[in-house]
Amino acid sequence: MINIKTQALLAGFTLLASICACKNSTGNLADNPLDTSKTSAPVETKSPNSDYKPAFAGQTRAPGVKTKTALSVSVINSDLQQPWAIRVLPDGRFLITQKAGTMLILTADGKPDKKITNLPAVLAEGQGGLLDVNLDPNFATNRIIFWDYAEKTSGGSLLAVAKGKLSADESKVENIQVIYRANPAYNGSLQYGSRIVFDKQGNLFVSTGERGSNDIRVKAQDLSAAIGKVLHLTPEGKPVANGPFANTPNALPEIFAYGLRNPEGMVMNTETGELWEDEFGPRGGDEINIIRAGKNYGWPVVTYGIEYSGDKVGEGIQQKPGIEQPVYYWDPSISPSGSTFYNSDVIGEWKGNLFLGALGGSHIARLVIKDNKVVGEERLLADKNERFRALAEGKDGALYAVTDGGKLYRIGKK
């Protein structure tokens, strides 16, 4: 028979276990995303395009989760012209690029404030145009911004990276310099990438697309080409010293990682200090990767996607020694674009989650991350029928998203 003291001891252990089970990956008391009583079937209900199998459990079709916090969703601007990137200025306003070649500054509540028009000419065709923008880590004092864009050249077009100083009246960018061009140029208008992310030292990570066509995409595996890569550049556009291929014959020393298809999303996980990237597959095979120095991410040798024709890509393999597996993939495609980690305490259950704009999927994907794995997935704003292009966390702890249709959404706590 169990005596009263033993019963009390067991009760204490039970209470301790229940408290521990309610801790999330950041150590805060919250709903445990792994608690199967609070998860459901995967949010994807359509059949995959292929019969390919994941390399590990949870690599695709993670359990569905649902935000419990009551949300307020509003459109705070509906007059943007093909916005591509959104960044938050130190005072809470937004800096937004538009594909045709202009930048806008909006107030924190979405109203037009400034228009910046004196930028280098962009090739606004297909997937090209004015693309990403980011603020120098010391922007508050030096007012330097970096951006990338499709540039027309004698050999076709390429991704160019530029920097300049935002003028005091915010009407123009001064002392513009093109610091890098991702060669080779190609006569096509698809898959430039790209996103710009800063490391802790103020250097740039730049993701580049492999330009789409069968005759050029193989260069994603070519270390002498800057396409289909993550590049690591100084603010002057030079290779960061001691890169993983600095001593490799015929390799570009600025290459940090390779084997990417169309990486339109890239963000630093501030909790871990690691660089996360998302990219389009063809039919299926959209990926999320943790980008690490010198690693090969497979395209077009290894993929969970198939050709648009329905044929296999290359040998149709999903695993190969020396090639990294994606953290997560989708089949069918959702066409993931700009991404951000949510770091605010305003919506506590979102803290540490990864959010991605889905173009073809017409929603915002919320991914619950634990130990660098996706353990839950939610589709937000799927009823809006919008192509969500880029995301940012505002100073107020709300999530902001721009769409190809020209809208700026605010998703916050009600």
HELIX and SHEET records of a PDB file:
HELIX    1   1 ILE A    4  ALA A   21  1                                  18    
HELIX    2   2 THR A   36  LYS A   38  5                                   3    
HELIX    3   3 PHE A  139  ASN A  142  1                                   4    
HELIX    4   4 ASN A  214  ARG A  217  1                                   4    
HELIX    5   5 VAL A  218  GLN A  221  5                                   4    
HELIX    6   6 GLY A  348  TRP A  350  5                                   3    
HELIX    7   7 ALA A  382  LYS A  384  5                                   3    
SHEET    1   A 4 LEU A  71  ASN A  77  0                                        
SHEET    2   A 4 LEU A 408  LYS A 413 -1                                        
SHEET    3   A 4 LEU A 399  THR A 403 -1                                        
SHEET    4   A 4 PHE A 388  GLU A 393 -1                                        
SHEET    1   B 4 PRO A  83  VAL A  88  0                                        
SHEET    2   B 4 PHE A  94  GLN A  98 -1                                        
SHEET    3   B 4 THR A 102  LEU A 106 -1                                        
SHEET    4   B 4 PRO A 112  ILE A 116 -1                                        
SHEET    1   C 4 LEU A 130  LEU A 135  0                                        
SHEET    2   C 4 ILE A 144  THR A 153 -1                                        
SHEET    3   C 4 GLY A 156  LEU A 166 -1                                        
SHEET    4   C 4 VAL A 173  TYR A 186 -1                                        
SHEET    1   D 4 GLY A 193  PHE A 198  0                                        
SHEET    2   D 4 LEU A 204  THR A 208 -1                                        
SHEET    3   D 4 LYS A 229  LEU A 233 -1                                        
SHEET    4   D 4 ILE A 255  TYR A 258 -1                                        
SHEET    1   E 4 ASN A 262  ASN A 269  0                                        
SHEET    2   E 4 GLU A 274  PHE A 280 -1                                        
SHEET    3   E 4 ASP A 286  ILE A 291 -1                                        
SHEET    4   E 4 TYR A 328  TRP A 330 -1                                        
SHEET    1   F 4 PRO A 336  PHE A 341  0                                        
SHEET    2   F 4 LEU A 354  ALA A 358 -1                                        
SHEET    3   F 4 HIS A 363  LYS A 370 -1                                        
SHEET    4   F 4 LYS A 373  LEU A 380 -1                                        
END                                                                             
